[in-house]
């Protein structure tokens, strides 16, 4: 099918404030992808723009929500195995658009068809699984991991694999993601076909990808019709034999791993982390035997008055090389890859810390970034990907963390953002002696606070009412009177659809939840 005149007519224009469209890369059902140059830099980008007839038609709201979901998902995560979001907004004529990193390379399908060595397969699937682990830790399910949504490239450092297209990704905190099946049929898990996607669904897709890579044939290759594929995939029959599908050398251990990934029961599939452990054990001997020297990650902390001294010590205990400076210009002048992490104190006096963070987000999109402070006002809602952590209150609940990977050395998760959008208690292991009500407040309550932040981005009275009602029940069960009262007040305002600004009340609820969480952890 040829390109539409409308798609071609945009070539040469500047969109999203600084991306000149160079040529059309492809055209799909929902929009057009352009190769673009980012003005003022030497890098290329992919700019996706919705079809005008789709936006103006009966599916207009769906298209806008799909773009918004992709932006929300992409802005939550950053990893070398995931596509990087540069910018998002609307075109000069009001169409949803976003700009992402351009990855020159081949789709995984083409790379497999041309032939990948066992060592290449090892490297690619390690990187794909690392990307999935980051998505799942951020509460995101990709839902369409397929050979067309993984780009493989060869660089001076070796072969790389990167997951692209979060257009149908699902945020687990969003309870209204719909119940319809989304994805590519041969790579859809049984529960996904029934309309329910979870992190284990992406691991099923990983298993189907690995089946393809090891055998040269797509999973359920003997079936042609989509309905036959869906019926077979949704059955409880065991996966088709991998070694029976190929003349290539496939070990019993590799087949066992693929079989586990393709299990009909999502609870029996390995997680991304477990897959990485088993996959590393199956690496070619020469790769396993070659020791790798990993330099300590370098961290830059911009701080005045030593407020973040405890955080600096915490990172040093996690084997990081920490540099502390009072000069905010040091952060704005870093070169790519110089630091594994930059931490900005939220209470700087020399400059506006929020402006500094927004500057770093815009001009260093690949730079992992934290903001640390004793409290965060509603203005911090403007940050898109920086992780906001409360110190010293949250510090006691964090295990030593390697900032490069975003995960703790003991296997826990790195601190999530605080502020209205935050999980405020960290990912600590809860003491066994806690009551059921206290555990519910710490676990489910933290999820509700995060959902409250999501709802505040696009104010929805029904969502506010639902969340406030559940939070009030949890708070009441633990005698957290202030949180109970505030949650009931939010419920009443939401039910009445009051026009009163809710931001101050949301911040009060966040503060009350922090106090209730600390009291619950302290015990009776």
C-alpha positions, 0 to 999 in steps of 0.5 A, a space after each residue: 500500500 502506498 503512502 498517503 498524500 497527507 503523510 508525505 506532505 509533512 516531510 520537511 516540517 518541524 514538529 514538537 518544537 524541534 524535530 524536522 521530519 526527514 522521511 516516512 519510515 512507515 505507516 500503520 493503522 493508527 499513524 505515521 512514523 517519520 525519521 527526523 533530525 532533532 534540531 541543535 543536536 546530531 541525533 536522529 529520532 522517530 516521530 510518530 503522528 496520529 492519522 488525522 482521519 482517525 483522530 477526527 473519527 469515532 475512534 478519536 478518543 481511543 487514539 489519543 488515549 493510546 498515545 497518552 498511554 505510550 507517553 506515560 509508560 515510556 516516561 516511567 522507565 529508562 534502560 539501554 534495552 528500552 526505547 527512550 522518549 524524547 518529547 511528546 505533545 501535538 503537531 501544529 494542527 493538533 494531532 497527538 505526536 511523540 518523538 523517540 530514540 531512533 535505533 538503526 538496525 533490523 527487526 528481530 524477525 529479519 535477524 533470526 531469518 538471516 541467522 543468529 549465532 548461539 552467542 548472539 541469541 544469548 546476548 539478545 535475550 539477556 538484554 530483552 529480559 533485562 528490559 522486561 524486568 525494568 518495565 515490570 518493576 515500574 508496573 508496566 506490561 508491554 503486551 506486544 513483545 513480538 519479533 517486529 517490536 525488537 530491534 537488533 543492531 551490531 555496534 562496536 560493543 557487540 550485538 544489541 537488542 532493544 524493545 520498542 513500541 509501548 503503544 499498547 503497554 498497560 500500566 498495572 495501576 490503571 484499573 480501566 485498561 479494558 478487557 479486550 485482547 491486545 497483541 500479536 496472536 503467536 505471542 499472546 499468552 492464554 490469559 492475554 487472549 482472554 483479555 487479562 495481561 500481567 507481567 507473566 504474559 510478557 514472559 510467555 511472549 519471550 518464550 515464543 520469541 526464544 522458540 523462534 530464535 532457537 528453532 528458526 520457526 515461529 511457535 505454532 508454526 504449523 497453524 496458519 489461521 489466526 483463530 486456530 492459533 488463538 484456540 491452540 494457544 488458549 488451550 491447556 495443552 503442553 507447548 509444542 516440542 522445541 527440539 522436534 521443530 528443528 534440526 539445530 542443536 537445542 539442549 534439554 535445558 534450553 527446551 525446559 526453559 522455553 517450556 516453562 515460559 510457555 506454560 498455560 498457567 502464568 503462575 508457573 512461568 519464570 519471572 524476568 529475574 528468574 529467567 535471567 538467572 537460568 539463561 546465564 547458566 545456559 551461556 556458551 562456556 567461553 562466555 561464562 568463564 571469561 570474568 568481567 571487571 565492572 567499575 563501581 558506578 559513579 554518582 554525582 550529588 548536588 547538595 548544600 549544607 549536607 542534607 543528603 549526607 546520609 544518602 551519600 553514605 547509603 550509596 557508598 555502602 552500595 559500592 558506588 563512587 560518590 561525588 558531592 558538589 554544591 555547584 549545580 552547574 556541575 550537573 548541567 555540564 556532565 557528559 553522556 555516560 560520565 555518571 550512573 546517577 545524578 541526585 539533586 537536593 530538593 532544597 537548594 538555595 543557589 538555584 531553583 532545584 525544580 528548574 534544574 531537574 527539568 533542565 536535566 530531564 530535557 537536555 540529558 534524557 539518557 541520564 538516570 536522575 533522582 531528587 531527594 528532599 525532606 518534602 515535596 510540594 505539588 509543583 514537583 508534579 511537573 517532573 516526568 522521569 526523575 525519581 523523588 525520594 524522601 530523606 531521611 525518612 525513606 532512607 531506612 527502608 532502602 537496601 544498598 542500591 546499584 544505580 546503574 540497574 535500578 535494583 538492590 543487591 539483595 534483590 529488592 526494588 530501587 526507591 520509587 518516586 515520592 510526591 503525589 505520584 509516589 510509593 512512599 514506603 519503599 520496597 522493604 520487607 515488612 516485619 512478620 509481626 505486623 497486623 493484617 491491617 497494618 500490612 494492608 495499609 503499607 502494601 495496598 495503601 501505597 498502591 492507592 497513593 500511587 493511583 491517586 497520583 495517576 488520577 491527579 494527572 487527568 482529574 477524574 471524580 469517579 477515580 478519586 471517589 473510589 480510591 478515597 473510599 478504599 484508603 479511608 477503610 484501610 486507615 480506619 482499620 489501623 486507627 489512622 484518624 487523620 488519614 481517615 478524615 482526609 480520605 473521607 473528605 476527598 470522597 465527599 468532594 469527589 462524589 459532589 464533583 466539587 470545583 474546589 482545587 484538590 491539590 492541597 488536600 492531596 498533599 495533606 493525604 500524602 503527608 498523613 499516609 507517610 505518618 500512618 505508614 511510619 506508625 504502622 512500621 513502628 508497631 504498638 
